[in-house]
């Protein structure tokens, strides 16, 4: 009789595990779909430059893609996917203060984070070109040293 109970318990546990997996998958799908349609809470980290050139602004000493960069990256990805011959030039920037090697590496990692996000959004890797990290000069806005610019060519 205990073998029959074990079989019933195993079956019940398998069904329960399946239901839990479906619920988790549903929650993840809902989170992904709402994050694509979400309105950024604070649009300061990602914006279009005055000339219309898309830019993503990062936090100090961070290469983590800001949450509100999605809108800019989605627009660039849509444009690049719409024109397969288009190249997206990705340029990371840094300033002259602090360790120059660290700053250049940070600018490169930021540009790579943007590249990976565009690839994940369906842009062909052959369309994405990383530019050499560039140093900002002058300007009153410190954010400009923590930006990645995107240029469609």
N, C-alpha and C positions, 0 to 999 in steps of 0.2 A: 504494500500500500504506500510506503514512503517513496518508492520510485515514481509512482503516479503523481504524488504531491510535488516531487522535485521537478517533474516534467511540466506540470501546470505552473509552478512558480517560475521556471525558466521562460516559459512562453509569456507569462504576464510581465516579467521583467523586460523581455525583448520588445513587447508592444509598448510598454512605458518608455523605454529608451527611444523608440521610434517617434513617439509623440513628442518627447522632449526635443529631439533633433529637429523635428518639423517646426516647433515653436521657436527655437533658437534661429533657424534659417529664416523664418518669417520676420523676426525682430531685426535681424541683420539686413534683410532686404528692405524693410521699412526705413531703417536708419540711413541706408545708402540712397534710397529714392528721395527722402526728405532733405538730405544734405545737398543733393544736386539742385534742389529747388529752393533752398534756404536763402533768405536775404541776409547778407552779412550784417552782423551786429555793429561793427565799427569799421567803416570802409577806409580807414587810414592806412592799413598795411598794404593794400593792393589797389592800384589806381592806374588810370591812363595818364600819361604825361601830357602837358599842355599841348604838345604837337600831335597828340593822338597815338604816341608810341606806348604800347602796354608796358607796365612796370609792376614788379612785385617787390614790396618792402619787407625786410626781415627784422627781427628783434636783434638787439645788441648781442654780438658774439654767438649767434645762433644760425645754423643752417637748416633748421626745421621750417618747413613750408607753413606759412601762416594760414589759418583756417579760411580767412576771407580772400585768399588768392584764387580760390576756385572759379569765381566769376571771370576774372581776367584770363585764366588759363583755359577755361571752357571756350571763350570767344576766340582765342588764338588757335586752339585745337580745331574748332569748327572751320575757321578760315583755312587752315593748313590742309585739313581733310578735304575741303571743298575744291582745292586746287592742288592736285598731286605734284605738280612741278614746282610748287612753292617751297622755298627754304626758309626755315626759322632760325635766325641768328640769335643766340642766347649769350648775353654779355653780363658777367658779374662785376660789381664795382666794390671798391674799398677806399679808405682814406689813407693819409700818410702818417697818422699817429700810431704809435705802438710798433710791434714787431712786423716788419714788411713781409717776411715769409709766412707768418701766421695769417696776416690780412689777405695775401694773395691766395693762400690755400682755402681760407674761409669763403672768399668770393667765388672760387672754383667750385667748392662744395655746394654753395647756394645755386649756382648755375646748373650743376648736375641734378640737384633736387627738382628744379624746374623742368629740366629735360626728362627726368623719370616720370614726372607727373603728366607731361604731354604725351609720352609714350604710352602710359597707362590709359590715357584718354583717346587712344587710337591713332595718334600721329606716327607715321612711319619713321623709324630711326634714321633712315637715309635723308629725311627732310630736316633733321635737327643738327645744327652746327654750333659747337661751343666756341666762343671767342676767348682770346687770352684775357685773364682778369685785368681790369683797368682801374687806375687810380683816379679818384675824383679830385678836382682842384677847385678851390674857392667854394663859394656858396654858403648861405646862412643856414640851410636845412641839413642837419646831421643825418637825417634819414637817407639822403641821396647817396651816402657812402655805404648804405646797407641795401642796395637795390640790385635787381636783375632786370635788365631791359630785354625786350623781345622785339625783333624786327623781322617782318615778313618781306622776303625778297623774291 
